[in-house]
Amino acid sequence: MTLNGTIAYYNRNAGAFCQATRDADMGFCRDRFLRLVEQKRSIGDEVADKKSKIHILDAGCGSGRDGKAFSDAGYIVTAVDGSIKICEEAEKLLRQKVFCIRFEELEFNREFDGIWACASLLHISYEEIRDVLKRLWNALKEEGIFYASFKYGEGKRVDGDRVFYDYKEEQLKELMESSYFSIEDLFVTQDVREDRRNEKWVNVLAKKESFPS
């Protein structure tokens, strides 16, 4: 089972997947993320409407749920996803262009104040995740804020046509710190969907650090 197979799954099931996840309430995680982004942006910034100057990358946007929440709140949003059919669904909700870009193809350079990767990096293999994190690090402005969430557990799992790579706290902490992110918050949550209450997620909020000189 490969990442190509996982993307093919989302292409086949885009409508049903987006409908099932569109109303999941991730507001509590978005609020934590935005507080950190705004704190970072406010340093030395006297702009009255800071939100209109803050640029967020919704990396692996899925249905577009969170990107829409950011946009509705007044932030600038760029949304990407690796599945062309998911992008088409997300465009209906976001009412803006969603770019079909896989994580390993990202080429942004210091463009974003924050990157939101909610339940999207969990399909990237342990062998490839550091390269993807380097690309996300490059995409952030100095001291930019990064959020990501993974299924809570250990090892690689195949679930139907999809492959997942799970994490626990210490493994995720080591991954972030070795990729030049400083941990701002690391916490475990219960799935917000009523039919998934027995599942847990590990979440990380981190700040871009400079490479050591």
Secondary structure, DSSP 8 states (H G I E B T S, - for coil): --HHHHHHHHHHSHHHHHHHHTT---HHHHHHHHHHHHHHHHTT---S-GGGG-EEEEET-TTSHHHHHHHHTT-EEEEEES-HHHHHHHHHHH-S-EEE--GGG----S-EEEEEETT-GGGS-TTTHHHHHHHHHHHEEEEEEEEEEEEBSSEEEEETTEEEEEB-HHHHHHHHHHTTEEEEEEEEEE-SSGGGTT-EEEEEEEEE-----
